[in-house]
């Protein structure tokens, strides 16, 4: 059993190295040698953890997605008394990666997104992540807004949040402008009072 724990810890360590390299150089700058150096392990250790570079990238994609999703779920657990409307506002704010402290995650996520356009395996991984997020938003919106089609609204909200991530990252929108757009959209779902609660 200890060997399995060590193995999983090493995989996470390698995933963190992959993410750091993507943040610094983009996905094209990730090589097995650089990952090994960054993770402070041997090339053989990387290859024992992951049979191929693609397998390593898929694990890293899942790793960063889990990190963001867990932070969003933490908002749900940390504020159980808040309204469903404010919960949606907080969660979508986390997932949109708009704040300065989340810029690295935004760069990593969008690097994976661009690569997925020509890599079917990465595309499948991203589709799974988006499906999970849509399910979360659908449940929250069904509780919060009473919308006749919470699944459609969840898709719209996820697309808006994802698009704003890129707009903020390239400087087309400020964080404040992006947050205002999100809150304006939420106001259309359950009115200004509920949207204000999500701030």
GIPEUR-V287136 format. One record per residue. N is the residue number from 1. RES is the residue in one small letter. PHI is phi as a letter, one per 20 degrees, with the letter a starting at -180 (* if undefined). OMEGA is omega as a letter, one per 40 degrees, with the letter a starting at -180 (NA if undefined). D_FIRST is the distance of its C-alpha to the first C-alpha in Angstrom with 1 decimal. Layout:
N:RES:PHI:OMEGA:D_FIRST
N:RES:PHI:OMEGA:D_FIRST
This chain:
1:x:*:i:0.0
2:x:g:i:3.8
3:x:f:i:5.4
4:x:f:i:5.2
5:x:f:i:6.5
6:x:f:a:8.8
7:x:f:a:9.9
8:x:f:i:11.0
9:x:f:i:12.6
10:x:f:i:14.4
11:x:f:i:15.6
12:x:f:i:17.0
13:x:f:i:18.6
14:x:f:i:20.2
15:x:f:i:21.4
16:x:f:i:23.0
17:x:f:i:24.7
18:x:g:a:26.0
19:x:f:i:27.4
20:x:f:i:29.1
21:x:f:i:30.7
22:x:f:i:31.9
23:x:f:a:33.4
24:x:e:a:35.2
25:x:c:a:36.3
26:x:n:a:35.7
27:x:f:a:33.6
28:x:f:a:35.7
29:x:e:a:34.8
30:x:e:i:31.1
31:x:c:i:30.4
32:x:g:a:27.2
33:x:f:i:28.6
34:x:f:i:29.4
35:x:f:i:26.0
36:x:f:i:24.4
37:x:f:a:27.0
38:x:f:a:26.6
39:x:e:a:22.8
40:x:m:i:23.2
41:x:c:i:21.0
42:x:e:i:22.4
43:x:g:i:23.8
44:x:f:i:21.4
45:x:f:i:18.4
46:x:f:a:20.1
47:x:f:i:20.8
48:x:f:i:17.3
49:x:f:a:16.2
50:x:c:a:19.4
51:x:f:a:21.6
52:x:c:i:24.7
53:x:f:i:26.3
54:x:f:i:26.9
55:x:f:i:23.3
56:x:f:a:22.6
57:x:f:i:25.6
58:x:f:i:24.6
59:x:f:i:21.3
60:x:f:i:23.3
61:x:f:i:25.8
62:x:f:a:23.4
63:x:f:a:22.0
64:x:f:i:25.5
65:x:f:i:26.5
66:x:f:a:23.6
67:x:f:a:24.7
68:x:f:a:28.2
69:x:f:i:27.6
70:x:f:i:25.4
71:x:f:i:28.3
72:x:f:i:30.7
73:x:f:i:28.8
74:x:f:i:28.8
75:x:f:i:32.5
76:x:f:a:32.6
77:x:f:a:30.5
78:x:f:a:32.3
79:x:c:a:35.8
80:x:f:a:35.8
81:x:e:a:39.5
82:x:f:a:40.7
83:x:f:i:42.6
84:x:f:i:41.2
85:x:f:i:43.5
86:x:f:i:42.2
87:x:f:i:38.6
88:x:g:i:39.4
89:x:g:a:41.2
90:x:f:a:38.3
91:x:f:a:35.6
92:x:f:i:37.8
93:x:f:i:38.6
94:x:f:a:34.9
95:x:f:a:34.4
96:x:f:i:37.5
97:x:l:a:36.2
98:x:e:a:39.8
99:x:f:a:39.3
100:x:g:a:39.4
101:x:f:i:36.0
102:x:d:a:34.6
103:x:f:a:36.6
104:x:f:i:33.8
105:x:f:i:31.8
106:x:f:i:35.1
107:x:f:a:35.7
108:x:f:a:32.3
109:x:g:a:32.6
110:x:f:i:36.1
111:x:f:i:35.2
112:x:f:a:32.7
113:x:f:i:35.5
114:x:f:a:38.0
115:x:f:a:35.8
116:x:f:i:35.0
117:x:f:a:38.7
118:x:c:a:38.5
119:x:c:a:34.8
120:x:g:a:34.1
121:x:f:i:30.3
122:x:f:i:30.5
123:x:f:i:33.2
124:x:f:i:31.1
125:x:f:i:28.3
126:x:f:i:31.0
127:x:f:i:32.6
128:x:f:i:29.4
129:x:f:a:29.2
130:x:f:i:32.9
131:x:f:i:32.6
132:x:f:a:30.0
133:x:f:i:32.3
134:x:f:i:35.4
135:x:f:i:33.8
136:x:f:a:33.2
137:x:f:a:36.7
138:x:f:i:38.3
139:x:f:a:36.9
140:x:f:a:38.0
141:x:f:i:41.4
142:x:f:i:42.1
143:x:f:a:41.7
144:x:e:a:43.6
145:x:d:a:46.5
146:x:m:a:47.6
147:x:f:a:48.0
148:x:f:a:49.1
149:x:c:a:46.6
150:x:f:i:43.5
151:x:f:i:41.6
152:x:f:i:44.3
153:x:f:i:44.4
154:x:f:i:40.6
155:x:f:a:41.1
156:x:f:a:44.0
157:x:f:i:42.2
158:x:f:i:39.2
159:x:f:i:41.6
160:x:f:a:43.6
161:x:f:a:40.6
162:x:f:i:39.3
163:x:f:a:42.8
164:x:f:i:43.4
165:x:g:a:40.2
166:x:f:a:42.0
167:x:f:i:45.4
168:x:f:a:44.2
169:x:f:a:42.2
170:x:e:i:45.4
171:x:n:i:47.7
172:x:f:i:49.6
173:x:c:i:48.8
174:x:e:i:48.0
175:x:g:a:45.1
176:x:f:i:47.8
177:x:f:i:49.6
178:x:f:i:46.5
179:x:f:i:45.6
180:x:f:i:49.2
181:x:f:i:48.9
182:x:f:a:45.8
183:x:f:i:47.5
184:x:f:i:50.7
185:x:f:i:48.9
186:x:f:i:47.2
187:x:f:i:50.7
188:x:f:a:51.9
189:x:e:a:49.4
190:x:b:i:50.1
191:x:n:a:52.8
192:x:g:a:53.1
193:x:f:i:52.1
194:x:f:i:48.7
195:x:f:i:48.1
196:x:f:a:49.1
197:x:f:a:46.5
198:x:e:a:43.8
199:x:f:NA:44.9
